[in-house]
Amino acid sequence: MTNESNDISVWSSRLKAAREATGMSQRALGIAAGLDPSVASTRMNRYEVGVHAPAYSISCRLAEVLEVPVAYLYCDDDELAEFILSFHRAGTKVRREVKKLLGSAG
């Protein structure tokens, strides 16, 4: 497997997991991200199975709709991806504490 196909696979699986966590259909997500309703379901399906990779700008729109950071979609390390998502969802106080802790860890 090439690095590019692995990158698409990681992105595709993260997209699908994030979408399923919201309970949105592929079509609903595509439309909410600004895709044409007549192709939204097909394009989202192709993204999720790794047939096509979207432009970065579309990834950003999808992440925004799913309320996940775009970095989460591209992260190839499961533990780091979960950290990115948890940090994104944490409140300001927790984020400050984590930054403080990590700043002094090195």
C-alpha positions in Angstrom: 0.0 0.0 0.0 1.4 3.4 -0.9 1.6 6.3 1.5 -1.0 8.2 -0.5 -3.5 5.3 -0.4 -2.9 4.9 3.4 -3.5 8.7 3.8 -6.8 8.4 2.0 -7.7 5.3 4.1 -7.0 7.1 7.4 -8.9 10.2 6.3 -11.8 8.1 5.0 -12.2 6.0 8.2 -12.0 9.1 10.4 -14.6 10.9 8.2 -17.0 7.9 8.5 -16.5 7.6 12.2 -17.1 11.3 12.8 -20.2 11.2 10.6 -21.6 8.1 12.3 -21.0 9.7 15.7 -23.4 12.5 14.7 -26.0 10.2 13.3 -26.0 12.1 10.0 -26.5 10.4 6.7 -23.9 10.7 4.0 -26.3 12.8 1.9 -27.2 15.2 4.8 -23.5 15.7 5.6 -22.7 16.4 2.0 -25.5 18.9 1.7 -24.6 20.6 5.0 -21.0 21.0 3.7 -22.2 22.7 0.5 -22.2 19.8 -2.0 -24.9 19.8 -4.7 -27.8 17.7 -3.3 -28.0 15.6 -6.5 -24.5 14.3 -5.9 -24.0 14.7 -2.2 -24.7 11.1 -1.2 -22.5 9.6 -4.0 -19.6 11.9 -3.3 -19.7 11.3 0.4 -19.8 7.5 -0.2 -16.8 7.7 -2.4 -14.9 9.8 0.1 -15.7 7.3 2.9 -14.7 4.2 0.9 -11.5 5.9 -0.3 -12.3 6.1 -4.0 -11.8 9.8 -4.0 -10.1 12.3 -1.7 -11.6 15.8 -1.4 -9.9 19.0 -1.8 -8.6 20.4 1.5 -11.2 23.2 1.4 -14.0 20.5 1.3 -12.3 18.6 4.2 -12.4 21.9 6.2 -16.1 22.3 5.5 -16.9 18.7 6.4 -14.9 19.0 9.6 -16.8 22.2 10.5 -20.2 20.5 10.0 -19.0 17.5 12.0 -17.6 19.8 14.7 -14.2 18.1 14.6 -10.9 19.8 13.9 -9.6 19.1 10.4 -6.4 17.8 11.9 -8.4 14.9 13.4 -9.4 13.7 9.9 -5.8 13.6 8.7 -4.1 12.3 11.8 -2.5 8.8 11.2 -2.0 7.9 14.8 -5.2 6.8 16.6 -4.1 7.9 20.1 -3.1 11.3 18.8 -6.3 11.6 16.9 -8.3 11.0 20.0 -6.3 13.5 21.9 -6.9 16.1 19.2 -10.6 15.5 19.3 -10.7 15.5 23.1 -8.6 18.7 23.3 -11.0 20.3 20.7 -14.0 19.5 22.8 -12.5 20.5 26.1 -13.4 23.7 27.9 -11.0 26.6 28.1 -9.8 25.8 31.6 -8.9 22.2 30.7 -7.2 23.3 27.5 -5.1 25.8 29.5 -4.1 23.1 32.0 -3.2 20.6 29.3 -1.1 23.2 27.5 0.6 24.1 30.8 1.3 20.4 31.6 2.6 19.7 28.1 4.7 22.8 28.1 6.6 21.7 31.2 6.8 18.1 30.0 9.8 18.7 27.7 
